[in-house]
Amino acid sequence: MNQNHQFPPEYFKNSQDILETSLGQLGAYQSWRAYDPGAKHNVDERYAALPALTKRDIREHFPQGFVPPGHDYQKGLDSGEIQLASTSGSSDAIRVTNIWYQPWWDAAERASWKLNSHTARLATGNHPEAILVNARNVGIISDDVDLPFEKRRLDRFLYLNEKTNPTAWSPELMNRMIHELDVFKPVILEANASFLAKLCRYAAAKKVKVYQPGLIVFTYEFPSRIFYRQIRRVFTSPAISSYGSTETGYVFMECEAGKLHQNSEACRVDFQPFKPEHGGPLIGRILVTTFNNPWYYMLRFDVGDIVRLDETQQCACGRNSGLIASSIEGRFINATLTCDGRLITLRALDDVMSTLEGLEEYRLEQPSPCVCVLHMAGQRRDKSAFGKEAAAILRKVYGKKADISIVHEEFLAPEDSGKYSLAKTLFPLNIKDYLDTN
């Protein structure tokens, strides 16, 4: 598939080098050698023949199975050249520890900035940046005591939030966030869409003016259209999505034209389409191989996300190198099923839920196929009519026979991972059942 796209000159060389080193010298991939058709095939064919790397694989072979020859893992830790970073466990409920090499991460981030005109102009590497995310994911945790400004300031970064549960935010804390935005004047505001939406609901209700940064970058979790609409009531700044993971760095960046461009300087992306009845060939999962990380070789890592490829593979922004996606459809763990077994991505669900007037937050759970429990929060007083409208919307998606239950909530809290879950099944799904192996 990849030969149908344009790539920078080093792309295939990087792909080849990572492949040869991983299969030839790293313990984590030793069993993969039997799948490799060999050097007589081109690099895309060789990659396509290989399995996917999972978090379970990482736990089984970490750390030595991923560190290439010539690098001493323990010496790297002792010297501070590398560190350890744990993931939140949101993709498959498995928490893993990874090797963190800051220069690699920074280089991948800089490469991603080239893929959007706003970041290319504003992100200098020295720009002040405010971050509003769950402290469980990034920053300093302090649930019992509100931390002063100086304790949350690190170099050019300001962490606006130190709490793990935004439902515990007090009016005083949100006033502090708004004030600090005005004092710090960030060029870029990086945020969980759900956290920023909560702050914006408060600011809009209080009719408080909020400092407008040069750019808002959504990251860490799926940016619901509902949250986006709430944010737009307060912020007029350009807003884009940056997509990646702890293991793979910066993978896609949304351009000013609204499409997502592969960060092909920093990683390889292999796309595996779903079967047509589940959205293929444009919808499928992605496997990511990292480039230029001398300490940690990630080969065909299953990041757990579903992507919709852009059908034209052309963009009005003029950047046509690498894969172009029209949307990130959400994590596979947040996909649900219709009564006839068709896969519904989080994006597809969110598109219809965003049409429900007055909805502020939601979480859809499926205890079993064709059974849906919708937890919903909003300001509408007519709860009965509110719930009936929601149920009618869901039956159009999941089927007329769907058993729909509505639970009205005052507010919803994030998962243990620190991120909001908008949808999930409570029974296991195997992504291999949905992939088009042909």
N, C-alpha and C positions, 0 to 999 in steps of 0.2 A: 504493500500500500504506500509506504513512504516515498517510493521513487516517483510518485505522481505529484509530489510537492517540492517546492523550492527549499533548499537548506543552505546555510553558510558552508564555506569550503571545509571547515574542520569537523563538521557534523558527523560524517561517515567515518572519518579517522578516529574521532573520539569514541564512536559506537564500537568500532573494531577493537580499539585498544582495551576498553573496559571489558568487552566480551572475552578477549584472549586471556587477559590477566585473571578475570574471575573464574573462568572454566579451568584454566591451567594451573592456578596457584592458590586459590582460596578454598578453604574447607567447606564453607557454606554452600558452595556450588559444585562440589565434587560429584554428587549423584546426577547433576544435570548433564554431564558430559555424554551420557548415553543418548540424550535427545538431540545433540548437535549434529546436523547433517554434514558438517565439515567445511573446509576452506574452499571446496569446489563450488559452493553455493554463495550467493551474495549475502551481505550482512543482514539485510532485512529478512531474508528467508531463514537464516540461522536464528535470529531473534524470535521469529514467529514459531519456531519449533520448540522453544523452551517453555518451562512452566512459569508460573507467577510466584514471586517472593511474597510471603505473608508475614504477619507479625509473629505468628507461631514459629516460623523459620528463624526469625531474628532472635527470639528468646532461646531457641535451641542451640544456635551457633554463636551467640554473642559472647565476647567481643572478637575473639581471635579468628573466627571464620570469615570476618569481613575486612580485616586489616591486611594490606598487601605486604609482601616481603620488603625488608629494608626499613620498616617502621616498628619501633618498640612501643607497644601499647602502654605498658606500665611507666616507661620513661616519659612518654608523652603526657600522661596524667600527672606524674610527679613534677614535671617542669612547668605545667600549666599551659602547654601548647594546645592540648585538647582537654575537654571537660565531658561530663556525662549529662545528658538531657533526657528527661522522661516525657512520654507522650501522655495525653489525657485519657486515652483508651476509648475515644468516641467512635472509631470506625468499626470495631468488632468486639468491643468490651474487653479487649486485651491491652493492658498497659505494658509498654516496653521501654527499655532504656536504650539510648542511642549515643554514639560518639558525636560530640559537638566540636566542630572546627570553625571558629569564628571567621577567619579569612575567606573560607569557601562560601559561607553564608553571605557575607558582605559582597563578594564578587557576583554571586547569583542575583542579589538584590539590585546591584548597580546595572547588571545586564537587563533586568526586567524594566528598569526605568526608561530604557530606550524605546519601549513598546507603547508609550503613551505620551502625547505631546505635553500634557500637564506635568507629569513626573520628569520628563526630559528637561523641562524648563525650571521646575521648582526644586527638585531633589538634587541638592549639591553634595550631600553627604555631611554637610555641616548645618543643615537647616533645622530649626527648632520643630520638634514633633511631639504632639500630645497623643496619649494612648488611652482609650477608654474601652477596656476589656475586663473579663473576669480575672481577678488577681490570682486565681488558681492556675490560669494559663500563662500569664505574663505579669511580672511586676512583683510587688511586696504584699503579702497577706497580712491583714490586721483587722479581724472581724470585731474585736472587742473595743479597740481604741481607734479613733480617727487620727491618722498620721498627719503631721504638719507638712507643708509644702516642701521643705528641705529634705525630708525623709523619702519623698516620692520623686525627687528630681535626680536624674542620673545623666550627667553630661548634657547632651542636647535633647534628652527625652524627659517628659513629664508624665507620670502615671496618675491619671485623674482619679482612679478608683483603687481602693485597697481591700474591697469586700468580695467575698465569694458568692454572696447571694444578694442580687440587686433589690429583692423585695424588702430588704432591711434598710434600704436607703432612706434617710430622713430628709425632710425639706431643707434642713441646714446643710446636709452633705451635698444635695443637688445645687443649692445656692453657691456653695463653695466651688463646685465644678464649673459653674457658669462664670463665677468671678475669676477663677484661675485661667480660664480660656482668654478672658479679656486682658489679664495681666501678662500671661505668657506669650500670647499672640502667636500660636503655632502656624507655621507655613502649611503643614499637613496634619490632619487629625485622622489617626488610625483607630478604627472602632469595630467592635461587634455591633452589627446592625440592631440587635435586640436591646443592647445596653444603651446605645445612642437614642433609640426610639423611646425608651422609657424616660430619659432625660428630656427629650423633646416634648413628650406628652405633658410633662410638668411645666416646661417653659411656656408652651402654648397656653395651658390653662391659666398660668399666672401672667400671661402677656409680657414676658420678660424678653428683652432683646439679647441675642447671643452673638458673640464675636464670630465673624465669618472667616474661616481659614482659606488658604488658596486652593485646597483640595481635601476631600474626604475619601479615605481609602477603606473599604470594607474588607475585613479579613476574619479568620478564625472560625466562622460559622456561616451557614446559608443565609443570605440577605433576603428575607421575605419581602414581597411587594407591599405587604401591610406595614411593615416597619419602615420601608423606604418612603411610603406616603406620609407617615407620621414625621419622619425626619424632614421631609420637604416642606412641612408647615413652618419650620424654624430656620432651616439652612437653605441658602441659595447657591452655596459653593458647588462646583463640579464634584460629582461622586462616582467612583469607579470601584471595581472589585479586583483584588489581587488574590490569586489562588496558589496554594502550595501546601507543604506539610513539613513537620520537623525532620522527617527522614529525607525528603527530596528537595527542600528549599523552594525557590520561586519557580513555579511551573508554567502558569498562564498569567497574563496581565490583560485587563480590559483596556482597549484603546478608546480614544475620544469618539469613535464612531459606534461604540457599543459592542464590538466583537472581542473575543478573547484570543490572544495570540500566544503561541507556544514560545517559551523562553529557550530557544534552541541553542543558544550559546552555553547554557547551563545544564541542559538535560535532554534526554531522548524520551519521546512519548510514543508508545505503541497502543493503538486503538483496537479494541475487540468488540465488534458490533453485536447487539442483541438480535434475537430472532425477529422477523418482521412483525409478528403479532405482539411483540413487546417494545416496538419502536424502532427496530433496526431497519435499514442499515445505518441510519444517521445517529441513533442513540446506542451507547454502549459504555463499557468501562475502559479505563486507561491504566496502563502499566508504565511506570516511570523509572528510567535509568539515569543516575546522576553523573555529571562530568566534573572533572577538575577537583575532586575531593581526595587528597592523597591518603587520608586516614580511614575512609569508610566507603566501601564499594557497594552501592545499591543497584542491583540488576533486576529489571522488570518487577519493581515493587508495586504491589496492588495497594493503591492509596485508599481504595474503598469508595471512590466517587464515580458517579455516572455523568457522562458528558454528551452533549448534542453537537455533532460536527456541523459547521456551516456548509450548506449544500454547494455553494459556489467556490469555496476556498479562495475567495477574493474579498478585499476590503477597501472601502472608500478612503481609508487612512493611508493607503499605499504600501502598507507593510504586508507582504505576501510570503514571507519566509516562514517555514514551519507549518504545523497544523493550525487551523483557525476553527475555533468553536463558537457557536452562536449562544451557548449557555452551559453553565454547570448545572446539572439537573438535580443535584443533591447527592447525599451518600446512599449507597445501596441499603444500608441498615435503616434508612428512613423511607424506603420504598414500601408500598402497600399493594394489595391485590384486589381486583374486582371480584364479583361473585362468580364470574366465569374464568378466573385465574389469570387475568391480564395484569401485567405489572404497571403500576401507577407511580411515576417518579414524584419526588417531593415538589419539583417545579410545576408539574402538571396539577398536583393538588393545590399548591399555593396560588396558582393562577385563578382557580375557581373560588377559593376561599377569600381572595382579595376583593371579590365582587360583593361580599356580604357587608352591607352598610353598618357601621358602628362597631365592627369587630376590631379589638385591639391586640389580642393574643389568642393562640389556639394550640392545642395538641391533640392529634388524632391517634388513637390506639386501636389495634385490631387484635382482640384476644384469640380469635379464630377466623378463618376465611368467611367472608360475607357478614361479619359482625364488626361494627364500628362504634367506638365510644369517643365522642368529641368533647373535650374539655375546652371551654371558651370563656373569654373575659371581654367585657365591653361596657360602655356607659349607658346603653339602652335600658330603659326601665321595663319595657314590654318583653319580659324574659320568655314568656310562652311563644309569642310571635317570632321573637328572635331565634329561638331554638327550632321552630318549625321551618323557618326560612333556611337555616343551616342544614337541617335534615333533607330538605328538598334539593338543595345544591349537591349534597353528598350522594343522594340516590341517582342523580344524573351521571355521576362519575362511576359509582360502584355497582349500580344496578337497582332496578325497582324492588328486588327482593331483599336488598340489604337491610339488616337489622341495625337501626341507628339509635343510639342512646346519646342524650345530651346532658352534660354536667356543667352547670354554670359556676364559674369561679370568680373570686374577687381579683385574683392575679395568678400567674403561673411562675414557677421557679425553674431555674436551670437544672440540668441533670448533674450527677456527681462529677462528670467530666468538666463542668463549668460552662458548658454550652447548652443552648436551648434545643430541645428535641421537638420538632413540629409534627412529626409522624413516625410511627414504628409499628411493626407487627410484634406480638408477644409470642409468636411461634417462629421457628427457624426457617430461613430461606437460604437456598444455596445458589449463588450467582451462576454457577456452571449450568444450572437448569435453564437459564435464560439466554446464554451465549449462543450465537449462530456459529457452530463449528465448521460450517461449510464456507 
